[in-house]
């Protein structure tokens, strides 16, 4: 559902940009603030797609070692890569919070529309923390697969 929100935001940005280009070309009448909207909405668009990406394991993977080492090694490497992804996403989410707080403290605003920037980045931070929760579930599932197979074989 979050990814749909993100894709809707991306679609809205694309339509706004297209309309801006057409109005500039046909009537020399640009839409004011398109860059402002794009700058703040893109943080939410991107961060809202990350939890779905992690849940569906759509990240780039190299499976050479797992294929060479057999099913047990493949499951262990899958769990290890899930752990590394969890640590990485956790570090990113951890840094989003002070970044959004810093934007609030400094009172940063968009250039043309003068929208405060921090609420948008705060939503992006929430999305990243949801991604941490999702990746935690993925990691636990992958870890359980490693031990479940060992228990069945042993």
Secondary structure as GFF3:
##gff-version 3
##sequence-region A 1 154
A	DSSP	alpha_helix	2	27	.	.	.	ID=ss1
A	DSSP	alpha_helix	34	55	.	.	.	ID=ss2
A	DSSP	alpha_helix	64	69	.	.	.	ID=ss3
A	DSSP	alpha_helix	71	106	.	.	.	ID=ss4
A	DSSP	alpha_helix	118	153	.	.	.	ID=ss5
###
